[in-house]
Structure formats: structure tokens, C-alpha cells
Amino acid sequence: MTDTLERETATAGRTGRTGRSGRAADRSAARVTRRRRRSLSGNDNLVGYLFVAPQVLGIVAFVLLPLVLIFYYSFHEWNVLANTFRFVGTENVERLFSDPKVAPVLGATGIFSVGLVIGNLSIALLLAVMLNRKARAITLFRTLFFSPVVVSLVAWTIVWGFLLQNDGGINGLLQLVGVEGPNWLREGPTAMLSVIVVQVFKNVGLNMILFLSALQGVPKEITEAAAIDGAGPFRTFGRITLPLISPMILLTTIITIVGSLQVFAQIAVLTQGGPGISTTVLVYYLFQQAFEFHRFGYGSTLALVLFVIVLILTVVQWQLRKRWVHYEN
């Protein structure tokens, strides 16, 4: 009996020791697993950081740092030729409000932006609707309308400059039908109209492609059901197609407005801001003040004005999207 109890006690002891060592091994394995998971997670995070690092560095170097420097320079007077750099406080802001050219420049900027946005988006949407079908040579037409987008901006503008001269190609065509064309680039109303038309035809293909991709994403079942219910093509387009492509309309509107406020090359090549200052938009006036008159401090102040205008317009559009963009409510 005693021997039996001793054997049972020894067996229980060995079992207890085995259970404790097993639990310790399980805990050790769990710790190793957690360390491995943390190591893999850290490696994944490192790879992700490496992938986004070029973009982050680009934003810091070409967006955030220039904004900080422009804000800093706006409180200084900096003339490179005279080698002067001194703190002037709010003198540049006071000059901004007393500059008689600022109001006409902002007016010209507004006219150009409104004309470009309306013309570009309306023509792009019309072309996208016309080209959103299966027809012979439809790819050729899409390519032709998109081709100006990939053409050099300066080359495109120079060619149009020759066409719009007083004795250029456009007036030559008008003379064939007995019409005396104006001096397109040297008369106030026609100069602004000419710059708007040149820019519209340059970039309308990009918005056309974006609208075309949105139209091809509209489910055909919905439009076919509307046709069966008796809705005409115009009502179907207004009540079904437009709401479904409204997110793309928002995107193209923001892109076009921001681009219209940054136009420079067309003005510099075609009109140099003239006649007078009728086509002097804000970016070109900023360029004149900073790089022609060497008022880098005042030019930085104008750049801040441009940044604030773009920011306000973008925020307003983003807030208003809830009222008309489908699926945003």
C-alpha cells in the first residue's frame, strides 16, 4: 500500500512538472510569435514609408517649403539687382491695397476663369456625349480631340499667335467670305476672347476623356428602363446621366478652375498682358512684379493672394458638393 502511494505521488509530481514546463513553452512560443508579427509589421510599415517617401519629400520641397518662404518674403523688400533685403513689415500688404492695378488684374483673372471654365466644361461634355457610342472611326475622332493636350503648350500658343495676327490665317479665311477681321490680339475684348479660346481648345480633350470615362460607367439598364418608361433622351440625360456623373463634374470643375487661375504662358506669348492691362491676369502680374521689376517681396504677397483665392474656391466647391453631387449625401 505504501509502495502504491509512493508511485502515485511520484507520477503526480512528474505530471505537474511536465504541465508547468509545457505552459512555459507555450508562453515562450507565444512571445516568439508576437515578436515575429511585430517584426513583419515593422517591415511592412518600412516598405510603405519608402514607397510614399518620394511623394512626401516632393510635397515638402515643392509645396510646403515654398509656401513658408513666400510668407517670409512677403514681410521683406528684396531687390536682387540692388542687393537689398530688409524687413518692411506690412508695407507690401499696404501696397497691395493701394495698387490701382490690382482691381483690374483681379477682374481680368475672373473674366478669364469664368470664360475658360464654362467653355471648357460645356464643350468637353458635349464632345464626350457625341463620342460615347460605337461607330466607325470613333477612336480616330477621340484621338484627334485629345491630341492638343499632349502638344507643347508654348508651341501650341505660338502657332495660334501666328493665326490670330492681323494678317494671319484666321483673318485670311474671313477675307475669303468678305469679312474684315479685327486685330485679335491687340484689341481689348477680342484679346481676352482669343486667349480664352486658345486655352479652351488646348485642354478640352482632357476633360472630354474624363467625362467619357464617367459616361461609360453609367449602367445601361437604368437608361434603358427610363426609355421604356417614356423618358426622352434629354430628360434621361438631365435626370439620370448628369446625377450619375456628377462626381466627375466636381473633379473636372476643381481642376479647371485651379488651372484657369494659374495661366501664364498663353498670356506671355500671345498678348504680354495687353492691350493695356486688359489681359493681365494675377499670375502674369505676379511675374512682372517679381521678375521684371524685381520686387520679390511684393510678388510674394501677390502669390499669397493667389493661394488664398484658390484655397477659398476649392473649399467652397467641396462644401457645396453635398447639394448636387450624387452619392455624397
Buried (B, 14 or more C-beta within 10 A) or exposed (E): EEEEEEEEEEEEEEEEEEEEEEEEEEEEEEEEEEEEEEEEEEEEEEEEEEEEEEEEEEEEEEEEEBEEEBBEBBBBBBBEEEEEEEEBEEBBBEBBEEBEEBEBBBEBBBBBBEBBBEBBBEBBBEBBBBBBEEEEEEEEEBEEBBEBBEEEBEEBBEBBBEBBBEEBEBBEEEEEEEEEBBBBBBBEEBBBBBBBBBBBBBBBBBBBBBBBEBBEEBEEEEBEEBEEEEBEEEEBBEEBBBBBBBBBBBBBBBBBBBBBBEBBBBBBBBBEBBBEBBBBBBBBBBBBBBEEEBBBBBBBBBBBBBBEBBEEBEEEBEEEBEEEBBEEE
